[in-house]
Structures are given as C-alpha cells and as structure tokens.
C-alpha cells in the first residue's frame, strides 16, 4: 500500500499552499490492486469529497473531487498505478507520460513562483551594473573627457546587457507559464 500525506508542511508527499489547510491535513491511500481511499488526519477545517466531509476512511473513485481547505486537489495525478474503482473497473489515473503531478510533492504553482522570483533576483543584480554603465557612459560622453571611448563602450555594453536581460526575462516568463500549464491538468 502506498500512502500520500497531504498538507501545508513540506514533509508531506503533496504540499498545498492554502491558509485553510492544516500542516498534516489528510492522507490518500492506494493499495496494491489500485483501489484508493482517503482519510482526514485531524485537520482543522476538514477534508471533503464531492462536498461531503470525510469521517474515518472513505473510498475514492477516479472522478471524485477532493477539497482540502479552499483548494481542489487533483489527487489522481499522484497515483503510481491505474485507479481501480470500488466496483472493480480500472480507469486511467496513474502518472501520465508527461510526468503528471510533482514527484517531489511541490505544487506546480510553487515551481513557477520560485522560478519567477529567482529570475527577478538575478535580473535585478544583473541590471544594476548595466544601467550604471549606461548612465556613466552617457555622462562621460557629455563631459567630453579624454577617455571618451570608454564611455561609448560602457554605453553600448550596458545597453546590450539590458536588452539581453529583458529578452531572457520574457523567455523565462513564457517558459515558466508553459511549465505551469503542462503540470496543471
């Protein structure tokens, strides 16, 4: 039997970012035959399957909608094998060929947010010197100092680096959105 713990704590198998979810909210079990069930593990706000609060252990069908806090959990993406319905039929479920879910228990939104924050930090630290090069290059040219060539070089290099950073940042945003769209199904 495989058990997937769900909650806001990073030690869970499925981490949710929801202020109404508990640190250790519920767990989803899948036995060796593929049958799935869910149990609330003492959450404050409860676990709901198709709008019904879970008390004890409840069997899951592949079409069931699980709500943890205010979040709808796509629990089917985390199952390691096809899901066996309570009536014995086997349905899709399981990980798809493109990975389905996150093997590290990190939500796709967390991955996208982390990558965008990382890009902002890198962009800011890289943009500051290039903007300074543009400013000091322009001031050097305006003052007609003897090292006018260095001013022009600073102006050109700073402009090129700034344009490159903007293009890289746009590509990173598009790429992060594509990753989020691919992981959120």
VMD Tcl script that draws the C-alpha trace (Angstrom):
set ca {
  {0.00 0.00 0.00}
  {1.21 3.49 -0.86}
  {0.16 6.44 1.34}
  {0.30 10.06 0.18}
  {0.18 12.61 3.00}
  {-1.37 15.97 2.13}
  {-0.93 19.33 3.89}
  {0.98 22.59 4.05}
  {4.08 21.12 5.73}
  {6.99 20.49 3.33}
  {7.38 16.94 4.65}
  {4.08 15.89 3.03}
  {4.01 13.99 -0.25}
  {1.53 16.51 -1.66}
  {2.13 20.07 -0.46}
  {-0.73 22.57 -0.74}
  {-0.41 26.32 -0.35}
  {-3.69 27.18 1.35}
  {-4.19 29.09 4.58}
  {-7.22 26.93 5.41}
  {-5.32 23.64 5.08}
  {-3.60 22.06 8.08}
  {0.09 21.17 8.26}
  {-0.88 17.49 8.06}
  {-4.39 17.57 6.61}
  {-5.31 14.17 5.15}
  {-3.84 11.11 3.52}
  {-4.72 9.25 0.36}
  {-4.02 5.55 0.21}
  {-3.69 3.30 -2.86}
  {-3.48 -0.42 -2.24}
  {-1.62 -2.95 -4.39}
  {-4.74 -3.54 -6.53}
  {-5.08 0.19 -7.28}
  {-8.08 0.90 -5.00}
  {-7.90 4.36 -3.44}
  {-9.27 5.79 -0.21}
  {-8.90 8.99 1.77}
  {-8.81 9.78 5.49}
  {-8.75 13.10 7.32}
  {-5.89 13.09 9.85}
  {-7.18 15.66 12.31}
  {-7.36 18.75 10.12}
  {-8.95 21.89 11.49}
  {-11.26 22.64 8.56}
  {-11.94 19.12 7.35}
  {-11.46 17.20 4.11}
  {-14.32 16.99 1.60}
  {-15.05 14.54 -1.20}
  {-17.69 15.80 -3.64}
  {-18.79 18.29 -0.96}
  {-19.22 15.62 1.77}
  {-16.98 15.84 4.84}
  {-14.71 12.82 5.31}
  {-15.12 10.99 8.64}
  {-12.85 7.99 9.07}
  {-11.72 6.37 5.83}
  {-13.71 6.85 2.60}
  {-13.22 5.03 -0.75}
  {-12.34 7.22 -3.75}
  {-13.46 6.95 -7.35}
  {-11.31 8.40 -10.12}
  {-13.94 11.11 -10.75}
  {-14.17 12.27 -7.11}
  {-13.32 15.88 -6.33}
  {-11.27 16.28 -3.15}
  {-11.20 19.64 -1.37}
  {-8.51 20.47 1.19}
  {-9.06 23.88 2.80}
  {-10.13 26.08 -0.13}
  {-8.09 24.09 -2.66}
  {-9.30 21.42 -5.04}
  {-6.76 18.61 -5.06}
  {-6.06 16.77 -8.32}
  {-5.17 13.66 -6.36}
  {-5.44 11.36 -9.41}
  {-2.17 12.77 -10.79}
  {-0.19 11.43 -7.84}
  {-1.29 7.80 -8.04}
  {1.51 5.46 -9.08}
  {-0.71 2.97 -10.94}
  {-4.13 2.97 -12.64}
  {-7.03 3.58 -10.27}
  {-9.36 0.66 -9.55}
  {-12.95 1.77 -8.93}
  {-14.89 0.32 -5.97}
  {-16.92 -1.77 -8.47}
  {-13.70 -3.40 -9.76}
  {-13.28 -1.47 -13.04}
  {-9.85 0.02 -13.74}
  {-9.72 3.58 -15.02}
  {-6.92 5.78 -16.34}
  {-5.38 7.53 -13.36}
  {-1.75 6.97 -12.56}
  {1.07 9.13 -13.83}
  {0.80 10.09 -17.46}
  {3.70 10.05 -19.89}
  {4.46 13.71 -19.21}
  {5.02 13.10 -15.52}
  {1.70 14.17 -14.01}
  {1.90 15.95 -10.68}
  {5.16 16.55 -8.95}
  {7.34 13.66 -7.78}
  {8.82 15.93 -5.09}
  {5.48 16.93 -3.54}
  {5.81 20.50 -4.74}
  {2.86 22.09 -6.47}
  {3.36 23.41 -9.97}
  {2.37 26.87 -8.80}
  {5.23 26.76 -6.27}
  {7.68 25.78 -9.02}
  {6.51 28.62 -11.27}
  {6.56 31.19 -8.48}
  {10.03 30.12 -7.36}
  {11.41 30.36 -10.89}
  {9.93 33.84 -11.40}
  {11.27 35.07 -8.04}
  {14.70 33.66 -8.92}
  {14.60 35.44 -12.30}
  {13.66 38.74 -10.62}
  {16.58 38.47 -8.19}
  {19.06 37.58 -10.94}
  {17.62 40.27 -13.21}
  {17.91 42.98 -10.57}
  {21.53 42.14 -9.70}
  {22.48 41.92 -13.38}
  {20.54 45.03 -14.42}
  {22.07 47.36 -11.84}
  {25.63 47.26 -13.26}
  {24.40 47.51 -16.85}
  {22.19 50.53 -16.05}
  {25.14 52.12 -14.22}
  {27.30 51.52 -17.30}
  {24.72 53.28 -19.47}
  {24.48 56.27 -17.10}
  {28.23 56.68 -16.57}
  {28.88 56.13 -20.27}
  {26.40 58.87 -21.20}
  {27.87 61.25 -18.59}
  {31.39 60.56 -19.82}
  {30.45 61.32 -23.44}
  {28.59 64.50 -22.42}
  {31.59 65.82 -20.43}
  {33.98 65.20 -23.32}
  {36.52 63.52 -21.08}
  {39.73 62.12 -22.57}
  {38.51 58.52 -22.18}
  {35.51 59.10 -24.43}
  {35.97 55.63 -25.97}
  {35.44 54.01 -22.57}
  {32.21 55.97 -22.16}
  {30.95 54.79 -25.53}
  {31.95 51.20 -24.68}
  {30.11 51.43 -21.34}
  {27.03 52.87 -23.03}
  {26.96 50.16 -25.73}
  {27.73 47.25 -23.40}
  {25.24 48.42 -20.78}
  {22.52 48.78 -23.41}
  {23.24 45.35 -24.91}
  {23.22 43.64 -21.49}
  {19.97 45.37 -20.52}
  {18.27 44.33 -23.77}
  {19.59 40.78 -23.34}
  {18.23 40.64 -19.77}
  {14.81 41.85 -20.89}
  {14.66 39.20 -23.63}
  {15.85 36.48 -21.22}
  {13.26 37.56 -18.64}
  {10.43 37.44 -21.21}
  {11.55 33.98 -22.34}
  {11.70 32.81 -18.69}
  {8.15 34.03 -18.02}
  {6.83 32.28 -21.14}
  {8.74 29.11 -20.24}
  {7.54 29.16 -16.60}
  {3.93 29.60 -17.76}
  {4.34 26.68 -20.17}
  {5.68 24.50 -17.35}
  {2.80 25.50 -15.07}
  {0.28 24.74 -17.83}
  {1.90 21.35 -18.52}
  {1.94 20.31 -14.87}
  {-1.57 21.57 -14.02}
  {-4.01 19.24 -15.67}
}
mol new
graphics top color blue
foreach p $ca { graphics top sphere $p radius 0.5 }
foreach p [lrange $ca 0 end-1] q [lrange $ca 1 end] { graphics top cylinder $p $q radius 0.2 }
display resetview
